[in-house]
Every structure is written in C-alpha cells, then in structure tokens.
Amino acid sequence: MKAILIALLVLAAHFSATPFAPAGTAKFYWPFAADSKSWLTAIGGLPASGGIVTSLLAGVATLGFIAALLFLFGWLIPAHWFTPLIIAAAVASILLYILYFDTFSLLPIALDFILLWGVLARGWSVAGLK
C-alpha cells in the first residue's frame, strides 16, 4: 500500500508543478502549455507571466504533496501533518485544474480525488502505513 501511495503522491506533485515549467503544447502527462489560459481572466496567467493565484495554488499543491512524500520516507515531517497535508494539497490542485480546465485536467483531478478518498473515506493514516 505504501508503494502505491508513493506513486500517487509523486504523480500528484508532478502534475501540480507543471504550471512552473509549461510545455510547448499540453499533453496528458504535462497538462500546462506555455499558452494555457484560465477561464477566469481576472486571476492572471501562469507563474511565468506573473499569475499570483496560479502560483499560490500550484505551490501549495506541489509542496504539500512533496511534504507528504517526505513523511513517507521518514524525513522532517511530523506524523500528525500527513492527512492535513494531503487534503490541503489535493484541494489546491483541484482548484488549480478547475481554473485551467480542459481534457488534460481530468487525470490530475481524478488523482486528487483518489488521494482525498483514501485519506477521508478509507482512513489512510500514519498507523496504517507503518
């Protein structure tokens, strides 16, 4: 179970970090392209063009997933932070991909819902992963 959760968190962190390094064209494994635009134009654009909301959501999601990974490897993160980190990161990621919704957003959103389902409905916890 721990290996599956590690894989899910690595993928979630990857998807959440893609706004910081958008590809030339969007692909299912790299959802943000250099010309990606939010359907709410008031929030700005990608981090490279000064989009604060996008930077904040992507940063919270990426750092939250990485921190949860650090916990799984036993580095630096207190055990009681595990569930709140995943919840905060998944919610930030879902909001990010809703703001830039297209067909390439479906996989990251599904991944976030799987992580939320795991910690909220299935009770993935520190004790269950040790």
ZALO-143087 format. One line per field, with one value per atom (N, C-alpha, C): residue in one letter; atom name; x, y, z. Coordinates in pm, 1 decimal, padded with zeros to 6 digits, always signed. Layout:
N
type = (a:...)
atom = (CA:...)
c1 = (X:...)
c2 = (Y:...)
c3 = (Z:...)
END
This chain:
130
type = (m:m:m:k:k:k:a:a:a:i:i:i:l:l:l:i:i:i:a:a:a:l:l:l:l:l:l:v:v:v:l:l:l:a:a:a:a:a:a:h:h:h:f:f:f:s:s:s:a:a:a:t:t:t:p:p:p:f:f:f:a:a:a:p:p:p:a:a:a:g:g:g:t:t:t:a:a:a:k:k:k:f:f:f:y:y:y:w:w:w:p:p:p:f:f:f:a:a:a:a:a:a:d:d:d:s:s:s:k:k:k:s:s:s:w:w:w:l:l:l:t:t:t:a:a:a:i:i:i:g:g:g:g:g:g:l:l:l:p:p:p:a:a:a:s:s:s:g:g:g:g:g:g:i:i:i:v:v:v:t:t:t:s:s:s:l:l:l:l:l:l:a:a:a:g:g:g:v:v:v:a:a:a:t:t:t:l:l:l:g:g:g:f:f:f:i:i:i:a:a:a:a:a:a:l:l:l:l:l:l:f:f:f:l:l:l:f:f:f:g:g:g:w:w:w:l:l:l:i:i:i:p:p:p:a:a:a:h:h:h:w:w:w:f:f:f:t:t:t:p:p:p:l:l:l:i:i:i:i:i:i:a:a:a:a:a:a:a:a:a:v:v:v:a:a:a:s:s:s:i:i:i:l:l:l:l:l:l:y:y:y:i:i:i:l:l:l:y:y:y:f:f:f:d:d:d:t:t:t:f:f:f:s:s:s:l:l:l:l:l:l:p:p:p:i:i:i:a:a:a:l:l:l:d:d:d:f:f:f:i:i:i:l:l:l:l:l:l:w:w:w:g:g:g:v:v:v:l:l:l:a:a:a:r:r:r:g:g:g:w:w:w:s:s:s:v:v:v:a:a:a:g:g:g:l:l:l:k:k:k)
atom = (N:CA:C:N:CA:C:N:CA:C:N:CA:C:N:CA:C:N:CA:C:N:CA:C:N:CA:C:N:CA:C:N:CA:C:N:CA:C:N:CA:C:N:CA:C:N:CA:C:N:CA:C:N:CA:C:N:CA:C:N:CA:C:N:CA:C:N:CA:C:N:CA:C:N:CA:C:N:CA:C:N:CA:C:N:CA:C:N:CA:C:N:CA:C:N:CA:C:N:CA:C:N:CA:C:N:CA:C:N:CA:C:N:CA:C:N:CA:C:N:CA:C:N:CA:C:N:CA:C:N:CA:C:N:CA:C:N:CA:C:N:CA:C:N:CA:C:N:CA:C:N:CA:C:N:CA:C:N:CA:C:N:CA:C:N:CA:C:N:CA:C:N:CA:C:N:CA:C:N:CA:C:N:CA:C:N:CA:C:N:CA:C:N:CA:C:N:CA:C:N:CA:C:N:CA:C:N:CA:C:N:CA:C:N:CA:C:N:CA:C:N:CA:C:N:CA:C:N:CA:C:N:CA:C:N:CA:C:N:CA:C:N:CA:C:N:CA:C:N:CA:C:N:CA:C:N:CA:C:N:CA:C:N:CA:C:N:CA:C:N:CA:C:N:CA:C:N:CA:C:N:CA:C:N:CA:C:N:CA:C:N:CA:C:N:CA:C:N:CA:C:N:CA:C:N:CA:C:N:CA:C:N:CA:C:N:CA:C:N:CA:C:N:CA:C:N:CA:C:N:CA:C:N:CA:C:N:CA:C:N:CA:C:N:CA:C:N:CA:C:N:CA:C:N:CA:C:N:CA:C:N:CA:C:N:CA:C:N:CA:C:N:CA:C:N:CA:C:N:CA:C:N:CA:C:N:CA:C:N:CA:C:N:CA:C:N:CA:C:N:CA:C:N:CA:C:N:CA:C:N:CA:C:N:CA:C:N:CA:C:N:CA:C:N:CA:C:N:CA:C:N:CA:C:N:CA:C:N:CA:C:N:CA:C:N:CA:C:N:CA:C:N:CA:C)
c1 = (+00081.9:+00000.0:+00086.0:+00196.5:+00284.5:+00343.6:+00380.7:+00438.8:+00336.7:+00212.0:+00106.9:+00086.7:+00085.1:+00067.8:+00185.7:+00306.0:+00423.4:+00407.5:+00366.1:+00346.9:+00239.6:+00129.2:+00022.3:+00070.7:+00146.9:+00196.5:+00300.9:+00385.5:+00484.1:+00412.0:+00313.1:+00235.8:+00162.3:+00101.7:+00028.6:+00122.6:+00241.0:+00338.8:+00384.9:+00407.2:+00447.9:+00342.3:+00217.7:+00111.1:+00095.7:+00109.1:+00092.9:+00207.2:+00323.6:+00440.1:+00445.9:+00368.0:+00378.5:+00347.1:+00266.7:+00249.2:+00379.0:+00474.3:+00600.2:+00694.1:+00671.5:+00753.4:+00662.7:+00578.1:+00482.3:+00552.7:+00492.5:+00546.3:+00506.5:+00564.1:+00525.3:+00379.6:+00338.6:+00198.0:+00158.2:+00033.6:-00014.3:-00026.8:+00001.3:-00011.8:-00073.5:-00117.3:-00182.1:-00085.8:+00044.1:+00140.9:+00203.6:+00171.2:+00219.8:+00107.3:+00010.2:-00115.1:-00106.4:+00001.7:+00009.6:+00100.1:+00049.4:+00128.2:+00164.5:+00260.0:+00304.0:+00189.9:+00092.0:-00019.2:-00146.9:-00135.7:-00252.9:-00315.3:-00446.5:-00519.9:-00629.6:-00646.8:-00754.3:-00885.7:-00993.6:-01123.4:-01170.2:-01103.4:-01126.6:-01009.1:-01023.3:-00910.7:-00862.7:-00944.3:-00905.3:-00795.5:-00775.7:-00675.0:-00534.5:-00520.3:-00387.8:-00358.7:-00232.6:-00194.6:-00100.4:-00013.4:+00083.5:+00187.5:+00260.8:+00360.2:+00461.7:+00501.0:+00598.7:+00546.7:+00415.2:+00357.7:+00303.3:+00339.6:+00301.6:+00168.9:+00116.2:-00011.7:+00002.8:-00042.1:-00024.7:-00113.6:-00239.0:-00330.9:-00282.2:-00241.7:-00190.2:-00064.7:+00025.2:+00148.5:+00118.0:+00023.9:-00012.1:-00072.9:-00170.2:-00234.2:-00134.9:-00055.1:+00042.9:+00148.8:+00191.9:+00292.3:+00242.0:+00121.4:+00063.5:+00046.2:-00005.4:-00027.2:+00105.2:+00200.7:+00328.7:+00400.4:+00412.0:+00482.7:+00409.3:+00276.5:+00200.3:+00222.6:+00219.8:+00243.5:+00387.5:+00483.5:+00623.4:+00643.3:+00580.5:+00591.4:+00531.8:+00419.4:+00360.6:+00454.7:+00522.2:+00622.5:+00738.7:+00784.5:+00893.5:+00855.1:+00729.6:+00683.9:+00694.5:+00651.0:+00653.7:+00795.4:+00893.2:+01032.3:+01094.9:+01016.5:+01063.5:+01149.3:+01133.8:+01218.0:+01137.2:+01175.2:+01137.6:+00992.3:+00897.4:+00757.0:+00693.3:+00630.4:+00561.5:+00444.6:+00421.7:+00319.3:+00179.6:+00148.6:+00012.3:-00015.6:+00083.0:+00062.7:+00021.9:+00036.8:+00018.9:-00117.3:-00225.5:-00359.4:-00390.1:-00364.1:-00390.9:-00309.7:-00186.7:-00105.2:-00169.4:-00212.5:-00274.4:-00405.0:-00485.3:-00612.2:-00587.4:-00498.9:-00470.7:-00412.2:-00319.5:-00256.6:-00357.3:-00439.8:-00537.8:-00642.1:-00688.4:-00786.8:-00725.3:-00601.6:-00534.3:-00516.0:-00479.3:-00460.7:-00592.5:-00699.1:-00830.0:-00871.3:-00854.9:-00888.4:-00803.4:-00675.3:-00585.6:-00634.3:-00666.4:-00707.2:-00848.9:-00931.2:-01062.9:-01046.7:-00953.7:-00929.8:-00878.0:-00804.1:-00747.2:-00807.7:-00936.3:-00999.8:-00995.3:-00950.2:-00960.4:-00947.6:-00937.9:-00934.0:-00810.8:-00701.4:-00579.9:-00587.6:-00691.6:-00710.8:-00777.1:-00836.3:-00913.4:-00827.5:-00711.0:-00624.6:-00575.1:-00522.0:-00481.3:-00597.1:-00713.7:-00829.2:-00870.4:-00871.0:-00904.7:-00804.1:-00677.5:-00573.0:-00593.8:-00629.0:-00656.3:-00775.4:-00879.7:-00996.0:-00962.5:-00875.4:-00832.3:-00759.2:-00671.0:-00598.5:-00694.0:-00788.9:-00887.6:-00972.5:-01015.2:-01093.3:-01013.0:-00885.3:-00801.3:-00788.6:-00761.9:-00741.6:-00873.4:-00978.1:-01104.8:-01198.6:-01213.5:-01309.5:-01245.0:-01124.8:-01058.5:-00970.2:-00947.6:-00870.7:-00722.0:-00664.9:-00519.8:-00457.0:-00376.1:-00320.0:-00176.3:-00115.6:+00022.2:+00033.7:-00056.7:-00051.5:-00069.9:-00155.7:-00182.2:-00070.4:+00018.8:+00127.2:+00258.2:+00266.4:+00391.8:+00400.5)
c2 = (-00120.1:+00000.0:+00126.0:+00119.2:+00235.2:+00269.7:+00168.4:+00192.2:+00256.9:+00215.6:+00275.4:+00421.4:+00449.2:+00587.2:+00674.4:+00619.8:+00694.8:+00729.2:+00632.0:+00657.2:+00763.3:+00755.2:+00854.7:+00994.4:+01004.8:+01135.4:+01192.6:+01107.4:+01154.7:+01209.4:+01136.7:+01185.1:+01314.6:+01321.0:+01441.9:+01561.5:+01541.9:+01650.9:+01693.9:+01597.4:+01629.7:+01715.0:+01669.3:+01744.2:+01884.1:+01897.0:+02027.4:+02122.7:+02069.3:+02153.8:+02199.4:+02138.7:+02172.5:+02317.5:+02392.7:+02534.4:+02615.4:+02569.5:+02641.9:+02619.7:+02514.4:+02485.1:+02433.1:+02519.7:+02472.8:+02421.3:+02322.1:+02263.8:+02349.5:+02319.1:+02389.2:+02364.3:+02239.3:+02202.1:+02110.3:+02119.9:+02037.8:+01892.0:+01803.1:+01659.3:+01598.7:+01474.7:+01415.3:+01404.7:+01391.9:+01382.0:+01516.8:+01623.1:+01758.5:+01855.0:+01872.7:+01941.4:+02090.0:+02156.6:+02300.4:+02329.1:+02409.3:+02457.1:+02602.9:+02652.6:+02791.1:+02890.1:+02852.4:+02942.6:+02908.8:+02831.9:+02797.1:+02922.9:+02927.9:+03044.1:+02996.2:+03070.5:+03041.7:+03091.0:+03022.7:+03071.2:+03189.1:+03217.1:+03339.3:+03432.8:+03519.1:+03602.6:+03697.2:+03727.3:+03820.8:+03765.7:+03633.5:+03578.1:+03583.7:+03625.0:+03628.9:+03500.3:+03477.6:+03360.0:+03269.7:+03205.4:+03114.1:+03191.2:+03122.4:+03191.3:+03273.4:+03226.5:+03299.8:+03436.5:+03450.3:+03578.9:+03656.4:+03614.6:+03688.3:+03650.0:+03533.3:+03489.0:+03447.4:+03531.9:+03506.1:+03391.3:+03388.4:+03283.1:+03147.1:+03140.5:+03015.0:+02972.3:+03066.5:+03035.3:+02984.1:+03047.7:+03008.2:+02867.8:+02842.8:+02710.9:+02601.5:+02626.3:+02526.5:+02504.4:+02611.5:+02598.9:+02521.9:+02554.2:+02482.7:+02334.8:+02306.1:+02167.0:+02091.2:+02148.7:+02080.8:+02058.0:+02162.8:+02149.6:+02056.3:+02057.9:+01967.4:+01821.8:+01791.0:+01652.8:+01610.4:+01700.7:+01667.8:+01646.6:+01729.4:+01712.6:+01578.7:+01539.1:+01408.5:+01295.7:+01312.5:+01214.2:+01208.0:+01323.6:+01326.1:+01249.5:+01263.9:+01188.2:+01038.5:+00993.8:+00850.6:+00794.5:+00879.5:+00836.0:+00861.4:+00914.6:+00936.7:+01059.8:+01159.9:+01279.4:+01402.1:+01466.6:+01603.0:+01631.7:+01558.6:+01596.6:+01519.2:+01589.3:+01520.1:+01434.9:+01323.5:+01228.8:+01289.0:+01377.6:+01432.6:+01532.7:+01566.7:+01656.3:+01580.9:+01449.5:+01371.3:+01393.9:+01369.2:+01384.5:+01528.7:+01628.3:+01767.1:+01810.5:+01760.7:+01795.2:+01744.7:+01620.0:+01563.3:+01634.9:+01664.3:+01733.7:+01872.2:+01949.7:+02085.5:+02083.0:+01991.5:+01983.4:+01940.9:+01842.6:+01795.0:+01902.2:+01973.3:+02080.0:+02191.2:+02231.0:+02334.3:+02288.0:+02162.3:+02108.3:+02102.9:+02060.8:+02057.1:+02197.3:+02295.3:+02433.9:+02482.2:+02448.9:+02487.1:+02430.7:+02302.3:+02239.5:+02276.3:+02319.1:+02371.4:+02507.9:+02589.7:+02721.3:+02710.3:+02603.7:+02583.6:+02458.9:+02438.5:+02312.9:+02289.2:+02170.7:+02116.0:+01964.2:+01894.3:+01748.2:+01696.8:+01771.6:+01728.4:+01750.5:+01815.7:+01837.3:+01717.3:+01629.7:+01520.1:+01422.5:+01385.7:+01291.5:+01348.1:+01471.2:+01525.2:+01539.7:+01579.7:+01592.7:+01455.5:+01354.7:+01218.9:+01169.3:+01197.2:+01158.8:+01226.6:+01354.2:+01426.4:+01366.5:+01330.3:+01269.5:+01132.1:+01057.5:+00928.4:+00949.4:+01048.8:+01077.7:+01123.9:+01210.2:+01254.3:+01137.5:+01052.7:+00934.6:+00845.8:+00830.4:+00745.2:+00794.8:+00924.2:+00974.6:+01000.8:+01037.7:+01070.7:+00950.9:+00871.2:+00760.6:+00628.1:+00602.8:+00476.3:+00483.6:+00604.1:+00619.0:+00591.6:+00622.1:+00608.4:+00695.3:+00636.5:+00710.9:+00669.3:+00738.0:+00709.1:+00566.1:+00527.4:+00393.8:+00284.5:+00309.1:+00208.9:+00192.0:+00288.6:+00283.0:+00232.3:+00218.2:+00173.4:+00023.4)
c3 = (+00000.0:+00000.0:+00000.0:+00076.1:+00085.8:-00050.9:-00128.9:-00261.8:-00355.4:-00346.7:-00429.9:-00391.5:-00261.8:-00216.4:-00259.0:-00253.8:-00301.0:-00448.4:-00529.3:-00673.1:-00696.3:-00622.9:-00637.6:-00599.8:-00491.2:-00447.0:-00542.6:-00598.9:-00698.0:-00820.4:-00869.5:-00984.9:-00952.4:-00835.5:-00796.7:-00786.0:-00728.1:-00718.0:-00856.9:-00945.0:-01082.6:-01152.3:-01148.5:-01215.5:-01156.4:-01025.8:-00961.2:-00992.2:-01025.0:-01053.7:-01199.4:-01287.3:-01429.8:-01464.8:-01388.1:-01423.9:-01415.4:-01334.3:-01320.2:-01438.6:-01516.1:-01634.0:-01744.9:-01801.7:-01902.4:-02027.8:-02089.8:-02212.7:-02332.1:-02447.4:-02569.8:-02603.9:-02592.2:-02610.1:-02494.6:-02453.7:-02342.7:-02386.2:-02294.3:-02317.1:-02191.3:-02199.8:-02083.1:-01965.0:-01990.1:-01881.9:-01845.5:-01920.1:-01891.5:-01926.9:-01836.3:-01869.2:-01901.7:-01863.0:-01888.9:-02007.2:-02100.1:-02213.6:-02188.3:-02264.3:-02247.2:-02270.0:-02350.6:-02380.5:-02302.0:-02195.1:-02113.7:-02054.3:-02060.6:-02009.8:-01915.0:-01807.3:-01713.9:-01772.7:-01741.1:-01788.8:-01704.5:-01593.3:-01515.4:-01542.6:-01639.3:-01681.0:-01572.2:-01473.4:-01367.5:-01277.3:-01274.5:-01184.3:-01241.5:-01364.3:-01424.7:-01498.4:-01524.5:-01601.5:-01524.6:-01599.4:-01541.5:-01460.0:-01373.1:-01290.4:-01370.2:-01487.0:-01568.3:-01610.9:-01621.7:-01661.4:-01541.1:-01421.6:-01301.8:-01240.6:-01271.0:-01215.3:-01069.7:-00978.2:-00835.1:-00787.2:-00830.0:-00785.4:-00834.0:-00959.5:-01014.1:-00938.8:-00914.2:-00840.8:-00700.8:-00633.6:-00497.9:-00495.1:-00581.7:-00584.6:-00622.3:-00725.6:-00769.0:-00661.3:-00596.3:-00491.1:-00370.7:-00324.8:-00210.1:-00243.8:-00361.6:-00400.7:-00411.9:-00483.3:-00503.1:-00370.5:-00289.8:-00162.2:-00065.7:-00068.6:+00017.2:-00018.9:-00148.1:-00190.9:-00162.1:-00182.8:-00153.4:-00003.5:+00078.6:+00224.1:+00268.4:+00209.6:+00242.3:+00200.5:+00087.4:+00044.6:+00143.1:+00188.8:+00286.6:+00412.4:+00453.5:+00569.3:+00542.7:+00425.5:+00395.1:+00396.5:+00366.8:+00372.0:+00509.1:+00601.8:+00737.0:+00756.0:+00670.4:+00676.9:+00717.1:+00822.8:+00860.0:+00897.9:+00849.4:+00864.3:+00979.9:+01076.0:+01186.2:+01134.6:+01199.8:+01156.2:+01153.9:+01248.5:+01254.4:+01141.3:+01061.6:+00946.9:+00820.7:+00820.3:+00698.0:+00631.9:+00703.7:+00645.6:+00606.9:+00693.3:+00651.7:+00529.8:+00517.6:+00400.3:+00271.7:+00273.4:+00153.1:+00121.3:+00221.4:+00197.4:+00139.2:+00200.6:+00151.5:+00010.7:-00013.5:-00145.5:-00252.2:-00221.6:-00319.6:-00350.4:-00249.2:-00272.4:-00357.4:-00326.5:-00406.5:-00550.8:-00568.7:-00703.5:-00781.0:-00714.3:-00780.4:-00823.9:-00735.9:-00772.3:-00889.3:-00888.2:-00997.3:-01130.1:-01131.5:-01257.2:-01298.6:-01206.0:-01243.9:-01310.5:-01259.8:-01320.7:-01463.7:-01492.7:-01626.2:-01690.3:-01670.6:-01710.0:-01860.7:-01896.4:-02031.5:-02018.9:-02129.2:-02122.1:-02048.5:-02052.6:-01984.0:-01832.9:-01785.6:-01641.7:-01574.3:-01650.8:-01592.8:-01513.0:-01564.6:-01493.6:-01360.1:-01355.7:-01225.4:-01126.3:-01174.1:-01084.2:-01030.8:-01116.0:-01071.8:-00968.2:-00990.9:-00896.1:-00760.2:-00762.9:-00638.2:-00564.2:-00637.3:-00572.7:-00515.1:-00580.7:-00525.7:-00393.2:-00388.9:-00264.7:-00154.1:-00188.3:-00088.7:-00040.2:-00132.0:-00095.9:-00000.9:-00030.1:+00053.9:+00196.5:+00212.8:+00349.6:+00422.3:+00351.0:+00416.7:+00430.8:+00326.4:+00329.8:+00371.7:+00324.1:+00354.7:+00478.5:+00528.3:+00651.2:+00638.2:+00519.8:+00508.7:+00616.2:+00698.5:+00810.8:+00833.6:+00926.4:+00963.0:+01014.6:+01102.7:+01162.3:+01057.9:+00961.1:+00859.1:+00758.4:+00750.5:+00652.4:+00710.2:+00838.9:+00902.4:+00904.5)
END
